[in-house]
Amino acid sequence: MKLLLCTLEYPPQIGGVANYYANLLKNWPQEDSWVLLNNNHGDLVGSKGPWCWRKAIFSLWRVLRREKPDFVFLGQILPLGTVALLLNFIFPFKFGIFLHGMDLSFALKISRKRWLTRLILKKAQLIVCANSRVREILLSFLPDSQDKIFLLHPGASVGQSDAKIQADYRERYDLSGKKIIFSIGRLVKRKGFDQVIKALELVKYSNWLYLLAGNGPEMIALKEQAAQSPLANKIIFAGLLNEKEKWSCLNLCDIFISSSRDLDGDFEGFGIVYLEANLMSKAVIAGRSGGVGDAVIDGLNGLLVDPEDPQDIAKALDRLMSNPEEATALGVRGRERAEKNFSWPGQAKKLKERLNNL
């Protein structure tokens, strides 16, 4: 079978969606072949404006005529679903849509886009939802799409930590002998790092340090908030980390925390980093929002908290720091679950089998 993936997000772009597609293709069973059409060189979306995606019509048309794929996967419902809908009038082909969360929730906010989204989803042969939350949104919008929906979570694979990097961090930030709380992610409001900083002031356990890594538009606000905290000397901003540094910090920490929240349809689709922390046998604390409940099961591999309640977050931190046996057990179960249920070869095989059954 020859398959085509048409997507706006693909490495070397950074992000969970780009990695989702790259890992699916990398781990796909070898009996099939893939053709990739992405926007890394501006082949799909050009200049800004209401018709910025017109290039995608001609690009996808050329690839369809040249490659003649058996099935087309579209990485974004808008605008790529619109392109597929238009081309189907002159060159019918089978296609499926990937949905991750905000791509659907934002499309449903505007009446014109809602109408267009309905047409696209009705025409699609397969709708792949990356998490349970987006599946719920889809079913509430289009109840008769049930038979088309296939739930396919992201996978996760363990990375390589470095003992020298860990030793350097221990010395640089004076981490030895302390409980290390670690967060990493894009510094945006949705991630809830501001609530974690508030919660730390309520934590009763005293011997800890908070290591926050990442960059983003909330960096200045978060640094100002931390500077005003009476615990400012215990909050460390580590900046951007490369992969080896990230995995070294995940190995170094005692607890990973990211209390993501839903902000007017902007929510965490899944949270691969929770599984990555589990793969290093670490307990995680996560906000009860979006599709996070697929990645973190409360009491099994971590704790779910109210992301808008610093007191609830503080209780979870106190609980795990005061009970290292429980934290260890959560981490061990999390690693077993991640290895068993969320390997990329396994996820690719599931989608392959669903495609064969169309």
N, C-alpha and C positions, 0 to 999 in steps of 0.2 A: 504494500500500500504506500502511495506517495501522499504526504501530508504537507500542508503549507501553514506556517504561522505568520500572521501579519500583526505586528505590534508596534506601538509607539515607545515602549519601554523594554530595553534589552541591554545587557552589559556591552560596553564598559559603563553604561549608566549605573548609578548606585541606587539601591532600594530593594524592598522585598518583592515587588511585582516583577522587576527585571530579573532578579535571581530565581523567582518561581519559574519563569519560562525557560531560563537557561538550564536549570537543573532538570526540568522535565525532558528537554531535548537531549541533554547529556546522558540521561539514564533510560531513555526510551529503548524498548527491545529492538535489536539490530535488524530484524527482518523487514522493518519499514524504513523509508527514507524521508527526510525532512527538507523542505525548502523554507528559507527564512527571508522575510521582507520586513525590515525595521526602519526606524527613522533616524538612525545614527548619522546619516549623511543628508538628512532633509528630504528623503524620497517620499514621505507621506504627508507631512505638514510643513508648510513653508512659512511665508510671512504672516503677520497677525491680521485678523479681520474675520468677518463672518464666513468667508470662503477659503480660509487658510488651508483647509484640508482637500482642496480640489486636486492637488497633485496626487493624492492617494488614489483617486479614481483611475487615472492613467497608469500609475505604477502597478496597482493590483491587476488591472486589465491586461497589461503586458505580461505579467508573471503567469496569470491564469492561462493565457493563450500559449505561452511558451512551455510551461511545465505540465499543464493539464493534471493538477492534483486531484486525488480521489475525495479529499475532504480538506476544508479550510477552517482553521481556528483563528478567531479574531481576539486580539488582546484587550481591546477596549470597545465598549458598546457604542460610545460616541467619541469621535466621529466615524470610526471604522465600520460600525454596524450600518450606518447610513450609506456608506460607500458600497457595502455588500448588497444592501437592499436595492440600490440603483442599478448595479451591474447585473443583478439577477433578472431584470426585465429583458436584457438583451443576451445574456450568457448565463443561463441557470447553473448554479453549482450548490453543493451541500456545504453548509457552514455551521460552526458552533461558536458560542460566545463565552468568554471567561468573565466572571464577575467577582470583584474583590471586596466591595463595600461602598466607599465614597463614590465610585464611578456610577453606581446605581442610585444611591440616595440623593446625590446632587442632580442627577438627570431627572428625578421625579419631582423636583421642586418647581419646575417651570412647565406650564401647561403644554407648550409646543413640544418640548422635549419629552414629556410624558407620552404624548400621542405618538411621537416618532419611536420612542423606546418600545411601546406596545407593538407597533408594526414589526420592528426588528426581531423582538423575542418570539412573536408568533411565526415568523418566517424561519427562524433558526431550527435546526434539527436537534441541537444539543445545547444545554446551558450548564456550564461548569461553575459551581459556586465554591469559593475558596474557604467559606466558613458558614456556620449555621445561622449567624445573624443575617447575612445577606440573603440566605435562602428564605428566612422568615419574611424579610422585606419583599422579596420577589413574589412569594405566594400570596401575601396580602394585596399586592398590586395586580397579579395575574394568577388567580387560583387554578386555572385550567392548564398551567404550565408544569404541573407536578410530574408528569411522565417524562418530560424533557430534562428535568433537573438531575445533575450528578454532583454530589458533594465530594470535593477533593481538597483536603487540607494541604498546606505546604509541608514539605519534608524538612529534615534537619540532619546535618552530618557534623561530627565532632571535628574541631580544628586542633591546631598544634599550639600548645603553650610553651613558654621558654623560661627555664629556671633562672637564667641571668636577668631577664626582664623582671621577674617576680622579686628577685633579690634587690634589684635597683629600686623598684617601687617601695619595697619595705624600708629601705634606707632613706630614700628621698622624702617619703611622707611619714616616716616614723610609725609604721603599721604594726610592728612586732608586738605581740601580746595583747592585741586589741581585736574586737569583733569588727570585721570589715563588711560594711553594707555597700553594695555596688549597683549603679545604674548606668546604662548606656543607651543612647538614642538621639534622634534629632530633637533639639531643644525647642519644642513647640508646646503650646498650651495644652493640647490634647494629651500629651504624655504624662501630665500631672506631677512633674517634678517639683512644682511650687508647693503642692500639697504634702509631698514627702518632707520638704524642708520645714514646713509648719509642724508636721507630725513629730519630727525629731525633738522639738522643744518639749513634747509631752511624754517622751520615752523615759521610763524609770531606770532602765539598765543604763549604766553610765560609761562603761569602758568600750566605746565604739568610735569608729571614724566612717564618714560617708564619702565615698568616691563617686563623683558624677562625671561621666565622659560623654563627649559629643559637642556639637555646635548647632547653631540655628538662631532664629530671630528672637528667642526669649533669653539668649545668653546674658545680655546686660541686665535685664530685669531680675533674673535668677541670682546673679552675682550681687546685685544691690540688696535683694531680699536676704541672702545669706549673710552679707556684711552687717545687716541690722539685727541679726539673730544673736542672742547671748551665747550661742554655741558656734559662732562663726569659725573659730579655730579648728573645729572638728569636721568642717565641710570643705572638701577638696575638689576643685574643678580640674579635671585631667586633660581637657581638650579633646581633639580628634585622635582616635587610636587606629592603628592599622590592624589587620586581622590577627597577627601574632600577639600584639599588645592586648587586644580585646580578649582573646582566649586565655592569655596569661592572667588578666584581671578576673575573669570568670573562675579560673582555677584558684586564685588567691583569696577570693572573697568567701565570706561565710553565708551571706544572704544576698540574693539578687532581688531588686524591687523596681517595678515600673507600674504605677497606679494610673494607667490610662483611663480616660473618661470620654464620654460622648458629648461633643459640643455641636449642637445643631446639625446633626448628620455627619459630622467629621468624627469618625471613631476608628479604633484599632481593629483591623480586619481579623487578625489572628495573633501575631506576636511570636515570630520564630525565635526571638532571643530568649523567651522563656524555656523553650525546648533546648536551646544551646546551653543555657545555664544548667538545666537538668542533665544534659550530657556530660557535664563536669561534676555531676552528683551534688548539685547545689539546690537547696530549697528556694522557692520563689514566692514573692508576694506580688499580686496583680490586682488591678482594678476590675471590679465586676461590671464590664461594659463591652459593647461591640461583640466581636467574635472571640474574645479572650477566653471565654469558658470552654472553647474547644481545645485550647492549648493547656489551660490550667484547670484541673479538677480539685475543688476545695477539699483539703484533707488527704488527698492522694499524692500529688506531686508539689503542692504548694498551698498557699492560703489566698482566698479571694476576699477583698475588702471593698467597702464603699469608697470610691475614689474621691468623693466630695467631703469625706469626713476624716479630718486629721486624727481624731481620737481613735477611730477604728483602725487606721493605718498604724498608729502608735502601739495599739494593743497587739497587733500582729507582729510588729518588730520586737516588742518586749517578750512575747510568747516564744519566738524562735531563738532569741538571744539567751533567754533564761533557761531554755530547754534544748540544749544541743543534741540530745538523743532524738528528739522529735524532728529537728531540722535535718539531721543525718538520714533518718528514715525517709523523710519526704524526698530528699535528694536521690537516695538509692532507688526508690520506687519510680521517681521521675526519669532516671536514666534507663531503667528497664523498659518503661512505657515508650520513651522516645525511640529507643533502638528497635522495639518490636513493631510499633504502629506508625512511625513517621520517617521511615527511610525513603530516600528519593527513588531508588529502584522499585520499591514497593508501591509508591504513589504512581509512578509512571505505568507500572503494570496494571494497576486498577483502571486507569483511564483508557489504556489500550484495550482491555477487556470490555469496557463499556462501549467503546467505539465499534468494536467487532460485533456487538449485539444490536447495533442500530439497524 
